[in-house]
Amino acid sequence: MVEHNFLAALQVKLGLIKKCLPVSGGDISQAYRVISRQGDFFVKYNPKPVALPMFEAERAGLNAIALTHTIKTPAVYAVDKFGHGGFIIMEFIESKSPSDQDLEKLGRRLADLHKIRYIDYGGEKDNFIGNLTQVNRVEKSWPTFYAHFRLGAQLQMAQSKRLLDTHEIPPLSQIEHSIREYIDVSHPSLLHGDLWSGNYLINQDGEPVLIDPACYQGHHQVDIAMTKLFGGFGSKFYHAYDDHMGTRPINQAETDLYQLYYLLVHLNLFGRGYYQSVARILKRYF
Ligand code: ADP
């Protein structure tokens, strides 16, 4: 049931609302398809104080991707507070299940996004991965950035939540060393940052649309490693991506080292179910 006062707040932005239908699939917020006189909208609401900065960051990420004109994102119409929490209103994407052709197109469009060369790694502002803070800094070195602000930050969080023991946490210098050893240098690319299969949609015209990003400038294979964490996007996607990107396919060490970040995030968000996968990678590479 949508709270009456929340509907009233939405009506201020959208005019008379005919229907507000729950949408499933999200981990963090309550999602709705809102049908108003002005058309259909997608709304996410979260009651926690983190909602407003989280939705501001989501808007910034979606707009950053949109500005590249490489791959579509939903237009964002409003971000506002409601009670102690907040909400975001965006374009509703009527989606369909992906065909092989659609997945090829997603691979090409993602490569177009990743081919754009940025100057630095990281970013000016912190944002969110799920509802956890994702720390950003502008940094010249990818191994330094990835070791300190991705793996290091999540390892520290896992330690403070007693999900990892102190002796299981490698020193930052060792993490940086392993990254230099296993990962080829590449230019900074704008990453989606949380690219699992629930975070893209295929619209009715067969165009891929990225949603729910955790953007920053990083090594392009980070997004590819994430696509493989829960089953993969299929061979058509990877062939199209590698072909269009003009780079070799991701290897096992890159996949493990980049998935480690997302596994740590899942450990910190959802608990010990992710411990074994984290421990296996830590033992193997550090
Ligand atoms: P959360 O931030 O809570 O994880 P998501 O942004 O992933 O929520 O959205 C939840 C679900 O809603 C998605 O899995 C997707 O199916 C659907 N969805 C997300 N954005 C849109 C949109 N703009 N239009 C239509 N459906 C959407």
Residues whose N, C-alpha, C, O or C-beta is under 5 A from the ligand:
A	BS01	ADP	V23 S24 G25 G26 D27 I28 S29 A31 F42 P74 M90 E91 F92 I93 G198 I211 D212
